[in-house]
Amino acid sequence: MTEDRGGRELRVRVSEETYKSLESLAKREGFSSVEDYLVHLVHTLAREKGLEDFERIKPKIERFIQDEINKRMTALETIRRQVVEIYEKIESLEERLKAIEETVKESSKLVERPREAPPRKTGIERLREEKVVFESRLPARVQRDRLFAYFEREGAVVLKLSKERVAVDPEFWKEFKSKLESLSSPREEDIQQVLGSPGFELWKALYADNLIYYDPRSKRWRFVQEVR
């Protein structure tokens, strides 16, 4: 450390870490170099004590500088320790999160929720949807007598034709009879258009079994005998 205008030179040897700390403090206080900062500190101390002999106050200057450094180093060490603790906590949280993600991933592979099977529809529910069930079109595994007895118990219309039995939804049967009796055309195209697909299939079965006929005088379709 030097002083201009023929002043006396004062040398202070410090460690590399202390020098870096002084350099940081000098920049923070607005000085361009460590030397300028030390000169400022010495002048400040000299003015406070009213001393002019640098050799006599040299120990005090060194203690003052070291005290200032120690204060700031203590604060820096506290900050450094807190930063380290924060990083350690973050790493711990990341490890725990990764472990949880792995556990969830493994659990999802091992445990899959079984898909809920849709509830089976009863025979009468399927008849309401299909409107008409022909015995001749049932799968071979179906017990026919048991099925049609069940239809009768549930209130379905069971038509016993010459070659097979036909189960008809009661509401659809009323609609079918009403449409057929109001139909004034014997043409199949007109009949299918009025009755629709299931009604037309039922009409063909009844007509083939001579249970219905077309009256040309009244231009109406009629049942040979009353069918409920």
C-alpha positions as CSV (number, residue, x, y, z in Angstrom):
1,M,0.0,0.0,0.0
2,T,1.5,3.4,-1.0
3,E,0.6,7.0,-0.5
4,D,1.2,9.8,-2.9
5,R,3.4,13.0,-2.4
6,G,6.3,11.4,-0.7
7,G,4.3,9.5,1.9
8,R,5.7,6.4,3.6
9,E,4.9,2.9,2.2
10,L,3.0,0.4,4.3
11,R,3.0,-3.3,3.3
12,V,0.4,-5.8,4.6
13,R,0.6,-9.5,3.6
14,V,-2.7,-11.4,3.5
15,S,-3.8,-14.8,2.3
16,E,-5.3,-15.3,-1.2
17,E,-8.8,-15.8,0.3
18,T,-8.5,-12.6,2.3
19,Y,-7.3,-10.7,-0.7
20,K,-10.3,-11.9,-2.7
21,S,-12.6,-10.8,0.1
22,L,-11.0,-7.3,0.2
23,E,-11.3,-7.1,-3.6
24,S,-15.0,-7.9,-3.3
25,L,-15.4,-5.3,-0.6
26,A,-13.5,-2.7,-2.5
27,K,-15.8,-3.1,-5.6
28,R,-18.9,-3.0,-3.4
29,E,-17.7,0.3,-1.8
30,G,-16.9,1.8,-5.2
31,F,-13.1,1.6,-5.3
32,S,-11.2,0.5,-8.4
33,S,-8.5,-1.4,-6.5
34,V,-7.8,-3.1,-3.2
35,E,-5.0,-0.6,-2.6
36,D,-7.3,2.4,-2.9
37,Y,-9.7,0.8,-0.5
38,L,-7.1,0.1,2.1
39,V,-5.8,3.6,1.9
40,H,-9.3,4.8,2.5
41,L,-9.7,2.6,5.5
42,V,-6.4,3.8,6.9
43,H,-7.3,7.4,6.4
44,T,-10.6,6.9,8.0
45,L,-9.1,5.2,11.0
46,A,-6.4,7.9,11.3
47,R,-8.9,10.7,11.2
48,E,-11.0,9.0,13.9
49,K,-8.0,8.5,16.2
50,G,-6.2,11.7,15.4
51,L,-3.0,9.8,14.6
52,E,-0.3,10.5,12.0
53,D,2.3,7.8,12.7
54,F,1.4,4.8,10.5
55,E,4.0,2.6,12.1
56,R,2.4,3.1,15.5
57,I,-1.1,2.4,14.4
58,K,-0.2,-0.4,12.0
59,P,-1.3,-3.2,14.4
60,K,-4.6,-1.4,15.0
61,I,-5.1,-1.0,11.2
62,E,-4.5,-4.7,10.7
63,R,-6.9,-5.7,13.4
64,F,-9.5,-3.3,12.0
65,I,-9.1,-4.7,8.5
66,Q,-9.3,-8.3,9.9
67,D,-12.4,-7.4,11.9
68,E,-14.1,-6.0,8.9
69,I,-13.2,-9.0,6.9
70,N,-14.3,-11.4,9.6
71,K,-17.7,-9.7,9.8
72,R,-18.3,-10.0,6.1
73,M,-16.9,-13.5,5.9
74,T,-19.2,-14.6,8.7
75,A,-22.2,-13.3,6.8
76,L,-21.0,-14.9,3.6
77,E,-20.5,-18.2,5.4
78,T,-24.0,-18.1,6.8
79,I,-25.4,-17.5,3.3
80,R,-23.2,-20.3,1.9
81,R,-24.4,-22.7,4.5
82,Q,-28.1,-21.7,3.9
83,V,-27.6,-22.2,0.1
84,V,-26.1,-25.6,0.7
85,E,-29.0,-26.6,2.9
86,I,-31.5,-25.5,0.3
87,Y,-29.7,-27.5,-2.4
88,E,-29.7,-30.6,-0.2
89,K,-33.5,-30.2,0.5
90,I,-34.2,-29.8,-3.2
91,E,-32.2,-32.9,-4.0
92,S,-34.0,-34.8,-1.3
93,L,-37.4,-33.7,-2.6
94,E,-36.4,-34.7,-6.2
95,E,-35.4,-38.2,-5.0
96,R,-38.6,-38.6,-3.1
97,L,-40.7,-37.4,-6.1
98,K,-38.8,-39.8,-8.4
99,A,-39.5,-42.7,-6.0
100,I,-43.2,-41.8,-5.9
101,E,-43.4,-41.6,-9.7
102,E,-41.7,-45.0,-10.0
103,T,-44.1,-46.5,-7.5
104,V,-47.1,-45.1,-9.3
105,K,-45.8,-46.4,-12.6
106,E,-45.2,-49.9,-11.3
107,S,-48.6,-49.9,-9.6
108,S,-50.4,-48.9,-12.8
109,K,-48.7,-51.8,-14.6
110,L,-49.5,-54.4,-11.9
111,V,-53.0,-53.3,-11.0
112,E,-55.4,-52.5,-13.9
113,R,-59.0,-51.8,-13.1
114,P,-61.1,-54.5,-14.7
115,R,-63.6,-53.1,-17.2
116,E,-67.1,-53.3,-15.9
117,A,-69.1,-55.6,-18.1
118,P,-72.4,-54.1,-19.2
119,P,-75.4,-55.6,-17.4
120,R,-77.0,-58.5,-19.3
121,K,-80.3,-57.7,-20.8
122,T,-83.2,-60.0,-20.0
123,G,-85.2,-61.8,-22.7
124,I,-88.1,-59.5,-22.4
125,E,-85.8,-56.4,-22.6
126,R,-84.3,-57.7,-25.8
127,L,-87.8,-58.4,-27.2
128,R,-88.8,-54.8,-26.5
129,E,-85.7,-53.7,-28.6
130,E,-86.2,-56.2,-31.4
131,K,-90.0,-56.0,-31.4
132,V,-90.4,-59.5,-32.9
133,V,-88.6,-62.8,-32.2
134,F,-89.0,-65.8,-34.6
135,E,-88.4,-69.2,-33.2
136,S,-86.8,-70.4,-36.5
137,R,-84.1,-67.6,-36.2
138,L,-83.0,-68.5,-32.7
139,P,-79.5,-70.0,-32.1
140,A,-79.5,-73.8,-31.6
141,R,-78.4,-73.5,-28.0
142,V,-81.5,-71.7,-26.9
143,Q,-84.2,-73.9,-25.2
144,R,-87.2,-72.8,-27.2
145,D,-90.0,-74.1,-25.0
146,R,-88.5,-72.5,-21.9
147,L,-88.0,-69.2,-23.7
148,F,-91.5,-68.9,-25.1
149,A,-93.0,-69.9,-21.8
150,Y,-91.0,-67.1,-20.3
151,F,-92.3,-64.7,-22.9
152,E,-95.9,-65.6,-22.1
153,R,-95.3,-65.1,-18.3
154,E,-93.9,-61.7,-19.0
155,G,-96.9,-60.6,-21.0
156,A,-95.5,-60.9,-24.5
157,V,-97.8,-61.8,-27.4
158,V,-96.9,-65.4,-28.5
159,L,-98.3,-66.4,-31.9
160,K,-98.3,-70.1,-32.6
161,L,-98.0,-70.5,-36.3
162,S,-98.1,-73.8,-38.2
163,K,-94.3,-74.0,-38.5
164,E,-93.0,-71.9,-35.6
165,R,-93.8,-69.6,-32.7
166,V,-93.4,-65.9,-32.9
167,A,-93.0,-63.6,-29.8
168,V,-94.1,-60.0,-30.2
169,D,-93.7,-57.0,-27.9
170,P,-97.3,-56.2,-26.7
171,E,-96.9,-52.5,-27.5
172,F,-95.5,-53.2,-30.9
173,W,-98.3,-55.7,-31.5
174,K,-101.0,-53.0,-30.9
175,E,-99.2,-50.6,-33.2
176,F,-98.8,-53.3,-35.9
177,K,-102.5,-54.2,-35.8
178,S,-103.6,-50.6,-36.0
179,K,-101.3,-49.8,-39.0
180,L,-102.3,-53.1,-40.8
181,E,-106.1,-52.5,-40.4
182,S,-105.8,-49.0,-41.7
183,L,-103.7,-50.0,-44.7
184,S,-105.6,-49.8,-48.0
185,S,-103.0,-51.2,-50.4
186,P,-102.2,-54.9,-51.1
187,R,-98.8,-54.0,-52.7
188,E,-95.8,-55.2,-50.7
189,E,-93.9,-52.0,-51.3
190,D,-96.7,-50.0,-49.6
191,I,-97.0,-52.5,-46.8
192,Q,-93.3,-52.4,-46.0
193,Q,-93.2,-48.6,-46.1
194,V,-96.1,-48.4,-43.6
195,L,-95.1,-51.3,-41.3
196,G,-91.4,-50.9,-41.3
197,S,-88.8,-53.7,-41.3
198,P,-89.9,-55.8,-38.2
199,G,-93.6,-55.2,-39.0
200,F,-93.1,-56.3,-42.6
201,E,-91.4,-59.5,-41.5
202,L,-94.3,-60.3,-39.1
203,W,-96.8,-59.5,-41.9
204,K,-95.1,-62.0,-44.2
205,A,-95.2,-64.8,-41.5
206,L,-98.9,-64.1,-40.8
207,Y,-99.8,-63.9,-44.5
208,A,-97.9,-67.1,-45.3
209,D,-99.9,-68.9,-42.6
210,N,-103.2,-67.5,-43.9
211,L,-103.9,-65.7,-40.7
212,I,-104.5,-62.4,-42.5
213,Y,-106.0,-61.5,-45.9
214,Y,-106.8,-58.4,-48.0
215,D,-110.5,-57.6,-48.5
216,P,-110.8,-56.0,-51.9
217,R,-114.3,-54.7,-51.2
218,S,-113.4,-52.7,-48.1
219,K,-109.8,-52.3,-49.3
220,R,-108.6,-53.3,-45.8
221,W,-106.4,-56.0,-44.3
222,R,-108.2,-58.3,-41.9
223,F,-107.4,-61.1,-39.5
224,V,-109.0,-64.5,-40.2
225,Q,-109.7,-64.8,-36.5
226,E,-109.1,-62.5,-33.6
227,V,-105.6,-62.6,-32.3
228,R,-105.1,-60.9,-29.0
